[in-house]
Amino acid sequence: MATPMTKPIKFEFSSQKEITEANRERRQNVLRALQIIRKGQTEAAASAETEKSDK
């Protein structure tokens, strides 16, 4: 069973604008990571197809 939090989480942001900017930056980082992963998967699939056709 999860233990209840004793202290509220404090954000280091001073304004809603800073929170919005941080969230936008976080979202861009996630999208960039997903693009890299997808690119890696398609390259791996392509090289697997090449290996199959070579045999």
mmCIF file of the N, C-alpha and C atoms, coordinates in Angstrom:
data_MODEL
# 
_entry.id   MODEL 
# 
loop_
_atom_site.group_PDB 
_atom_site.id 
_atom_site.type_symbol 
_atom_site.label_atom_id 
_atom_site.label_alt_id 
_atom_site.label_comp_id 
_atom_site.label_asym_id 
_atom_site.label_entity_id 
_atom_site.label_seq_id 
_atom_site.pdbx_PDB_ins_code 
_atom_site.Cartn_x 
_atom_site.Cartn_y 
_atom_site.Cartn_z 
_atom_site.occupancy 
_atom_site.B_iso_or_equiv 
_atom_site.pdbx_formal_charge 
_atom_site.auth_seq_id 
_atom_site.auth_comp_id 
_atom_site.auth_asym_id 
_atom_site.auth_atom_id 
_atom_site.pdbx_PDB_model_num 
ATOM 1   N N  . MET A 1 1  ? 0.843  -1.198  0.000   1.00 0.00 ? 1  MET A N  1 
ATOM 2   C CA . MET A 1 1  ? 0.000  0.000   0.000   1.00 0.00 ? 1  MET A CA 1 
ATOM 3   C C  . MET A 1 1  ? 0.875  1.245   0.000   1.00 0.00 ? 1  MET A C  1 
ATOM 4   N N  . ALA A 1 2  ? 0.519  2.200   -0.784  1.00 0.00 ? 2  ALA A N  1 
ATOM 5   C CA . ALA A 1 2  ? 1.319  3.427   -0.895  1.00 0.00 ? 2  ALA A CA 1 
ATOM 6   C C  . ALA A 1 2  ? 1.188  4.267   0.370   1.00 0.00 ? 2  ALA A C  1 
ATOM 7   N N  . THR A 1 3  ? 2.303  4.848   0.771   1.00 0.00 ? 3  THR A N  1 
ATOM 8   C CA . THR A 1 3  ? 2.266  5.714   1.954   1.00 0.00 ? 3  THR A CA 1 
ATOM 9   C C  . THR A 1 3  ? 1.791  7.095   1.541   1.00 0.00 ? 3  THR A C  1 
ATOM 10  N N  . PRO A 1 4  ? 0.973  7.727   2.356   1.00 0.00 ? 4  PRO A N  1 
ATOM 11  C CA . PRO A 1 4  ? 0.491  9.066   1.995   1.00 0.00 ? 4  PRO A CA 1 
ATOM 12  C C  . PRO A 1 4  ? 1.612  10.096  2.052   1.00 0.00 ? 4  PRO A C  1 
ATOM 13  N N  . MET A 1 5  ? 1.528  11.082  1.198   1.00 0.00 ? 5  MET A N  1 
ATOM 14  C CA . MET A 1 5  ? 2.551  12.133  1.187   1.00 0.00 ? 5  MET A CA 1 
ATOM 15  C C  . MET A 1 5  ? 2.340  13.030  2.399   1.00 0.00 ? 5  MET A C  1 
ATOM 16  N N  . THR A 1 6  ? 3.427  13.321  3.096   1.00 0.00 ? 6  THR A N  1 
ATOM 17  C CA . THR A 1 6  ? 3.305  14.158  4.291   1.00 0.00 ? 6  THR A CA 1 
ATOM 18  C C  . THR A 1 6  ? 3.452  15.635  3.960   1.00 0.00 ? 6  THR A C  1 
ATOM 19  N N  . LYS A 1 7  ? 4.227  15.928  2.913   1.00 0.00 ? 7  LYS A N  1 
ATOM 20  C CA . LYS A 1 7  ? 4.435  17.330  2.537   1.00 0.00 ? 7  LYS A CA 1 
ATOM 21  C C  . LYS A 1 7  ? 3.910  17.561  1.127   1.00 0.00 ? 7  LYS A C  1 
ATOM 22  N N  . PRO A 1 8  ? 3.300  18.710  0.891   1.00 0.00 ? 8  PRO A N  1 
ATOM 23  C CA . PRO A 1 8  ? 2.884  19.014  -0.484  1.00 0.00 ? 8  PRO A CA 1 
ATOM 24  C C  . PRO A 1 8  ? 4.112  19.269  -1.365  1.00 0.00 ? 8  PRO A C  1 
ATOM 25  N N  . ILE A 1 9  ? 3.991  18.947  -2.625  1.00 0.00 ? 9  ILE A N  1 
ATOM 26  C CA . ILE A 1 9  ? 5.092  19.183  -3.559  1.00 0.00 ? 9  ILE A CA 1 
ATOM 27  C C  . ILE A 1 9  ? 5.201  20.676  -3.820  1.00 0.00 ? 9  ILE A C  1 
ATOM 28  N N  . LYS A 1 10 ? 6.402  21.196  -3.711  1.00 0.00 ? 10 LYS A N  1 
ATOM 29  C CA . LYS A 1 10 ? 6.608  22.619  -3.985  1.00 0.00 ? 10 LYS A CA 1 
ATOM 30  C C  . LYS A 1 10 ? 7.218  22.764  -5.369  1.00 0.00 ? 10 LYS A C  1 
ATOM 31  N N  . PHE A 1 11 ? 6.650  23.638  -6.161  1.00 0.00 ? 11 PHE A N  1 
ATOM 32  C CA . PHE A 1 11 ? 7.174  23.892  -7.490  1.00 0.00 ? 11 PHE A CA 1 
ATOM 33  C C  . PHE A 1 11 ? 8.143  25.050  -7.442  1.00 0.00 ? 11 PHE A C  1 
ATOM 34  N N  . GLU A 1 12 ? 9.218  24.947  -8.208  1.00 0.00 ? 12 GLU A N  1 
ATOM 35  C CA . GLU A 1 12 ? 10.213 26.025  -8.211  1.00 0.00 ? 12 GLU A CA 1 
ATOM 36  C C  . GLU A 1 12 ? 9.843  27.130  -9.193  1.00 0.00 ? 12 GLU A C  1 
ATOM 37  N N  . PHE A 1 13 ? 8.656  27.071  -9.760  1.00 0.00 ? 13 PHE A N  1 
ATOM 38  C CA . PHE A 1 13 ? 8.219  28.087  -10.713 1.00 0.00 ? 13 PHE A CA 1 
ATOM 39  C C  . PHE A 1 13 ? 7.543  29.230  -9.970  1.00 0.00 ? 13 PHE A C  1 
ATOM 40  N N  . SER A 1 14 ? 7.735  30.419  -10.462 1.00 0.00 ? 14 SER A N  1 
ATOM 41  C CA . SER A 1 14 ? 7.124  31.568  -9.797  1.00 0.00 ? 14 SER A CA 1 
ATOM 42  C C  . SER A 1 14 ? 5.847  32.013  -10.499 1.00 0.00 ? 14 SER A C  1 
ATOM 43  N N  . SER A 1 15 ? 5.661  31.619  -11.745 1.00 0.00 ? 15 SER A N  1 
ATOM 44  C CA . SER A 1 15 ? 4.478  32.091  -12.460 1.00 0.00 ? 15 SER A CA 1 
ATOM 45  C C  . SER A 1 15 ? 3.902  30.994  -13.350 1.00 0.00 ? 15 SER A C  1 
ATOM 46  N N  . GLN A 1 16 ? 2.659  31.169  -13.728 1.00 0.00 ? 16 GLN A N  1 
ATOM 47  C CA . GLN A 1 16 ? 1.990  30.230  -14.630 1.00 0.00 ? 16 GLN A CA 1 
ATOM 48  C C  . GLN A 1 16 ? 2.716  30.178  -15.977 1.00 0.00 ? 16 GLN A C  1 
ATOM 49  N N  . LYS A 1 17 ? 3.256  31.319  -16.403 1.00 0.00 ? 17 LYS A N  1 
ATOM 50  C CA . LYS A 1 17 ? 3.977  31.375  -17.680 1.00 0.00 ? 17 LYS A CA 1 
ATOM 51  C C  . LYS A 1 17 ? 5.195  30.448  -17.643 1.00 0.00 ? 17 LYS A C  1 
ATOM 52  N N  . GLU A 1 18 ? 5.923  30.470  -16.511 1.00 0.00 ? 18 GLU A N  1 
ATOM 53  C CA . GLU A 1 18 ? 7.095  29.595  -16.390 1.00 0.00 ? 18 GLU A CA 1 
ATOM 54  C C  . GLU A 1 18 ? 6.683  28.127  -16.410 1.00 0.00 ? 18 GLU A C  1 
ATOM 55  N N  . ILE A 1 19 ? 5.570  27.806  -15.763 1.00 0.00 ? 19 ILE A N  1 
ATOM 56  C CA . ILE A 1 19 ? 5.080  26.424  -15.757 1.00 0.00 ? 19 ILE A CA 1 
ATOM 57  C C  . ILE A 1 19 ? 4.737  25.998  -17.180 1.00 0.00 ? 19 ILE A C  1 
ATOM 58  N N  . THR A 1 20 ? 4.050  26.866  -17.910 1.00 0.00 ? 20 THR A N  1 
ATOM 59  C CA . THR A 1 20 ? 3.664  26.571  -19.290 1.00 0.00 ? 20 THR A CA 1 
ATOM 60  C C  . THR A 1 20 ? 4.895  26.356  -20.162 1.00 0.00 ? 20 THR A C  1 
ATOM 61  N N  . GLU A 1 21 ? 5.902  27.213  -20.002 1.00 0.00 ? 21 GLU A N  1 
ATOM 62  C CA . GLU A 1 21 ? 7.132  27.071  -20.789 1.00 0.00 ? 21 GLU A CA 1 
ATOM 63  C C  . GLU A 1 21 ? 7.852  25.775  -20.447 1.00 0.00 ? 21 GLU A C  1 
ATOM 64  N N  . ALA A 1 22 ? 7.902  25.427  -19.169 1.00 0.00 ? 22 ALA A N  1 
ATOM 65  C CA . ALA A 1 22 ? 8.568  24.187  -18.762 1.00 0.00 ? 22 ALA A CA 1 
ATOM 66  C C  . ALA A 1 22 ? 7.833  22.974  -19.322 1.00 0.00 ? 22 ALA A C  1 
ATOM 67  N N  . ASN A 1 23 ? 6.500  23.012  -19.296 1.00 0.00 ? 23 ASN A N  1 
ATOM 68  C CA . ASN A 1 23 ? 5.718  21.904  -19.850 1.00 0.00 ? 23 ASN A CA 1 
ATOM 69  C C  . ASN A 1 23 ? 5.930  21.778  -21.352 1.00 0.00 ? 23 ASN A C  1 
ATOM 70  N N  . ARG A 1 24 ? 6.006  22.911  -22.045 1.00 0.00 ? 24 ARG A N  1 
ATOM 71  C CA . ARG A 1 24 ? 6.233  22.892  -23.488 1.00 0.00 ? 24 ARG A CA 1 
ATOM 72  C C  . ARG A 1 24 ? 7.604  22.273  -23.788 1.00 0.00 ? 24 ARG A C  1 
ATOM 73  N N  . GLU A 1 25 ? 8.603  22.678  -23.006 1.00 0.00 ? 25 GLU A N  1 
ATOM 74  C CA . GLU A 1 25 ? 9.952  22.150  -23.195 1.00 0.00 ? 25 GLU A CA 1 
ATOM 75  C C  . GLU A 1 25 ? 9.986  20.641  -22.936 1.00 0.00 ? 25 GLU A C  1 
ATOM 76  N N  . ARG A 1 26 ? 9.305  20.213  -21.881 1.00 0.00 ? 26 ARG A N  1 
ATOM 77  C CA . ARG A 1 26 ? 9.253  18.793  -21.549 1.00 0.00 ? 26 ARG A CA 1 
ATOM 78  C C  . ARG A 1 26 ? 8.591  18.008  -22.672 1.00 0.00 ? 26 ARG A C  1 
ATOM 79  N N  . ARG A 1 27 ? 7.487  18.555  -23.202 1.00 0.00 ? 27 ARG A N  1 
ATOM 80  C CA . ARG A 1 27 ? 6.758  17.886  -24.283 1.00 0.00 ? 27 ARG A CA 1 
ATOM 81  C C  . ARG A 1 27 ? 7.630  17.778  -25.531 1.00 0.00 ? 27 ARG A C  1 
ATOM 82  N N  . GLN A 1 28 ? 8.386  18.828  -25.847 1.00 0.00 ? 28 GLN A N  1 
ATOM 83  C CA . GLN A 1 28 ? 9.275  18.793  -27.011 1.00 0.00 ? 28 GLN A CA 1 
ATOM 84  C C  . GLN A 1 28 ? 10.357 17.737  -26.827 1.00 0.00 ? 28 GLN A C  1 
ATOM 85  N N  . ASN A 1 29 ? 10.887 17.614  -25.604 1.00 0.00 ? 29 ASN A N  1 
ATOM 86  C CA . ASN A 1 29 ? 11.904 16.599  -25.345 1.00 0.00 ? 29 ASN A CA 1 
ATOM 87  C C  . ASN A 1 29 ? 11.343 15.198  -25.537 1.00 0.00 ? 29 ASN A C  1 
ATOM 88  N N  . VAL A 1 30 ? 10.112 14.983  -25.086 1.00 0.00 ? 30 VAL A N  1 
ATOM 89  C CA . VAL A 1 30 ? 9.478  13.673  -25.251 1.00 0.00 ? 30 VAL A CA 1 
ATOM 90  C C  . VAL A 1 30 ? 9.267  13.373  -26.731 1.00 0.00 ? 30 VAL A C  1 
ATOM 91  N N  . LEU A 1 31 ? 8.767  14.356  -27.479 1.00 0.00 ? 31 LEU A N  1 
ATOM 92  C CA . LEU A 1 31 ? 8.539  14.148  -28.911 1.00 0.00 ? 31 LEU A CA 1 
ATOM 93  C C  . LEU A 1 31 ? 9.846  13.868  -29.639 1.00 0.00 ? 31 LEU A C  1 
ATOM 94  N N  . ARG A 1 32 ? 10.909 14.588  -29.281 1.00 0.00 ? 32 ARG A N  1 
ATOM 95  C CA . ARG A 1 32 ? 12.217 14.373  -29.892 1.00 0.00 ? 32 ARG A CA 1 
ATOM 96  C C  . ARG A 1 32 ? 12.701 12.952  -29.603 1.00 0.00 ? 32 ARG A C  1 
ATOM 97  N N  . ALA A 1 33 ? 12.529 12.505  -28.361 1.00 0.00 ? 33 ALA A N  1 
ATOM 98  C CA . ALA A 1 33 ? 12.943 11.148  -27.995 1.00 0.00 ? 33 ALA A CA 1 
ATOM 99  C C  . ALA A 1 33 ? 12.148 10.114  -28.786 1.00 0.00 ? 33 ALA A C  1 
ATOM 100 N N  . LEU A 1 34 ? 10.845 10.337  -28.935 1.00 0.00 ? 34 LEU A N  1 
ATOM 101 C CA . LEU A 1 34 ? 10.022 9.400   -29.699 1.00 0.00 ? 34 LEU A CA 1 
ATOM 102 C C  . LEU A 1 34 ? 10.458 9.337   -31.157 1.00 0.00 ? 34 LEU A C  1 
ATOM 103 N N  . GLN A 1 35 ? 10.800 10.489  -31.733 1.00 0.00 ? 35 GLN A N  1 
ATOM 104 C CA . GLN A 1 35 ? 11.264 10.506  -33.124 1.00 0.00 ? 35 GLN A CA 1 
ATOM 105 C C  . GLN A 1 35 ? 12.548 9.696   -33.261 1.00 0.00 ? 35 GLN A C  1 
ATOM 106 N N  . ILE A 1 36 ? 13.467 9.855   -32.307 1.00 0.00 ? 36 ILE A N  1 
ATOM 107 C CA . ILE A 1 36 ? 14.733 9.116   -32.350 1.00 0.00 ? 36 ILE A CA 1 
ATOM 108 C C  . ILE A 1 36 ? 14.462 7.618   -32.246 1.00 0.00 ? 36 ILE A C  1 
ATOM 109 N N  . ILE A 1 37 ? 13.548 7.239   -31.335 1.00 0.00 ? 37 ILE A N  1 
ATOM 110 C CA . ILE A 1 37 ? 13.220 5.818   -31.159 1.00 0.00 ? 37 ILE A CA 1 
ATOM 111 C C  . ILE A 1 37 ? 12.603 5.255   -32.433 1.00 0.00 ? 37 ILE A C  1 
ATOM 112 N N  . ARG A 1 38 ? 11.631 5.983   -33.006 1.00 0.00 ? 38 ARG A N  1 
ATOM 113 C CA . ARG A 1 38 ? 10.980 5.519   -34.236 1.00 0.00 ? 38 ARG A CA 1 
ATOM 114 C C  . ARG A 1 38 ? 11.990 5.367   -35.362 1.00 0.00 ? 38 ARG A C  1 
ATOM 115 N N  . LYS A 1 39 ? 12.883 6.346   -35.496 1.00 0.00 ? 39 LYS A N  1 
ATOM 116 C CA . LYS A 1 39 ? 13.897 6.305   -36.541 1.00 0.00 ? 39 LYS A CA 1 
ATOM 117 C C  . LYS A 1 39 ? 14.772 5.065   -36.355 1.00 0.00 ? 39 LYS A C  1 
ATOM 118 N N  . GLY A 1 40 ? 15.158 4.802   -35.115 1.00 0.00 ? 40 GLY A N  1 
ATOM 119 C CA . GLY A 1 40 ? 15.966 3.619   -34.819 1.00 0.00 ? 40 GLY A CA 1 
ATOM 120 C C  . GLY A 1 40 ? 15.227 2.340   -35.155 1.00 0.00 ? 40 GLY A C  1 
ATOM 121 N N  . GLN A 1 41 ? 13.927 2.296   -34.858 1.00 0.00 ? 41 GLN A N  1 
ATOM 122 C CA . GLN A 1 41 ? 13.140 1.096   -35.142 1.00 0.00 ? 41 GLN A CA 1 
ATOM 123 C C  . GLN A 1 41 ? 13.008 0.872   -36.638 1.00 0.00 ? 41 GLN A C  1 
ATOM 124 N N  . THR A 1 42 ? 12.769 1.940   -37.401 1.00 0.00 ? 42 THR A N  1 
ATOM 125 C CA . THR A 1 42 ? 12.615 1.769   -38.847 1.00 0.00 ? 42 THR A CA 1 
ATOM 126 C C  . THR A 1 42 ? 13.949 1.369   -39.475 1.00 0.00 ? 42 THR A C  1 
ATOM 127 N N  . GLU A 1 43 ? 15.051 1.930   -38.967 1.00 0.00 ? 43 GLU A N  1 
ATOM 128 C CA . GLU A 1 43 ? 16.364 1.540   -39.486 1.00 0.00 ? 43 GLU A CA 1 
ATOM 129 C C  . GLU A 1 43 ? 16.653 0.081   -39.160 1.00 0.00 ? 43 GLU A C  1 
ATOM 130 N N  . ALA A 1 44 ? 16.303 -0.352  -37.955 1.00 0.00 ? 44 ALA A N  1 
ATOM 131 C CA . ALA A 1 44 ? 16.519 -1.747  -37.563 1.00 0.00 ? 44 ALA A CA 1 
ATOM 132 C C  . ALA A 1 44 ? 15.677 -2.677  -38.427 1.00 0.00 ? 44 ALA A C  1 
ATOM 133 N N  . ALA A 1 45 ? 14.432 -2.288  -38.686 1.00 0.00 ? 45 ALA A N  1 
ATOM 134 C CA . ALA A 1 45 ? 13.550 -3.104  -39.524 1.00 0.00 ? 45 ALA A CA 1 
ATOM 135 C C  . ALA A 1 45 ? 14.090 -3.172  -40.949 1.00 0.00 ? 45 ALA A C  1 
ATOM 136 N N  . ALA A 1 46 ? 14.573 -2.051  -41.451 1.00 0.00 ? 46 ALA A N  1 
ATOM 137 C CA . ALA A 1 46 ? 15.113 -2.020  -42.813 1.00 0.00 ? 46 ALA A CA 1 
ATOM 138 C C  . ALA A 1 46 ? 16.351 -2.901  -42.921 1.00 0.00 ? 46 ALA A C  1 
ATOM 139 N N  . SER A 1 47 ? 17.233 -2.849  -41.924 1.00 0.00 ? 47 SER A N  1 
ATOM 140 C CA . SER A 1 47 ? 18.439 -3.673  -41.990 1.00 0.00 ? 47 SER A CA 1 
ATOM 141 C C  . SER A 1 47 ? 18.082 -5.149  -41.828 1.00 0.00 ? 47 SER A C  1 
ATOM 142 N N  . ALA A 1 48 ? 17.039 -5.465  -41.059 1.00 0.00 ? 48 ALA A N  1 
ATOM 143 C CA . ALA A 1 48 ? 16.594 -6.851  -40.920 1.00 0.00 ? 48 ALA A CA 1 
ATOM 144 C C  . ALA A 1 48 ? 16.057 -7.357  -42.254 1.00 0.00 ? 48 ALA A C  1 
ATOM 145 N N  . GLU A 1 49 ? 15.311 -6.521  -42.971 1.00 0.00 ? 49 GLU A N  1 
ATOM 146 C CA . GLU A 1 49 ? 14.798 -6.895  -44.290 1.00 0.00 ? 49 GLU A CA 1 
ATOM 147 C C  . GLU A 1 49 ? 15.950 -7.128  -45.262 1.00 0.00 ? 49 GLU A C  1 
ATOM 148 N N  . THR A 1 50 ? 16.966 -6.272  -45.192 1.00 0.00 ? 50 THR A N  1 
ATOM 149 C CA . THR A 1 50 ? 18.127 -6.413  -46.071 1.00 0.00 ? 50 THR A CA 1 
ATOM 150 C C  . THR A 1 50 ? 18.836 -7.731  -45.796 1.00 0.00 ? 50 THR A C  1 
ATOM 151 N N  . GLU A 1 51 ? 18.995 -8.068  -44.504 1.00 0.00 ? 51 GLU A N  1 
ATOM 152 C CA . GLU A 1 51 ? 19.654 -9.327  -44.153 1.00 0.00 ? 51 GLU A CA 1 
ATOM 153 C C  . GLU A 1 51 ? 18.853 -10.516 -44.661 1.00 0.00 ? 51 GLU A C  1 
ATOM 154 N N  . LYS A 1 52 ? 17.515 -10.441 -44.585 1.00 0.00 ? 52 LYS A N  1 
ATOM 155 C CA . LYS A 1 52 ? 16.663 -11.529 -45.073 1.00 0.00 ? 52 LYS A CA 1 
ATOM 156 C C  . LYS A 1 52 ? 16.846 -11.719 -46.572 1.00 0.00 ? 52 LYS A C  1 
ATOM 157 N N  . SER A 1 53 ? 16.856 -10.613 -47.312 1.00 0.00 ? 53 SER A N  1 
ATOM 158 C CA . SER A 1 53 ? 16.939 -10.715 -48.766 1.00 0.00 ? 53 SER A CA 1 
ATOM 159 C C  . SER A 1 53 ? 18.334 -11.139 -49.225 1.00 0.00 ? 53 SER A C  1 
ATOM 160 N N  . ASP A 1 54 ? 19.352 -10.917 -48.382 1.00 0.00 ? 54 ASP A N  1 
ATOM 161 C CA . ASP A 1 54 ? 20.714 -11.328 -48.746 1.00 0.00 ? 54 ASP A CA 1 
ATOM 162 C C  . ASP A 1 54 ? 20.881 -12.844 -48.687 1.00 0.00 ? 54 ASP A C  1 
ATOM 163 N N  . LYS A 1 55 ? 20.067 -13.492 -47.857 1.00 0.00 ? 55 LYS A N  1 
ATOM 164 C CA . LYS A 1 55 ? 20.211 -14.952 -47.694 1.00 0.00 ? 55 LYS A CA 1 
ATOM 165 C C  . LYS A 1 55 ? 19.570 -15.728 -48.818 1.00 0.00 ? 55 LYS A C  1 
# 
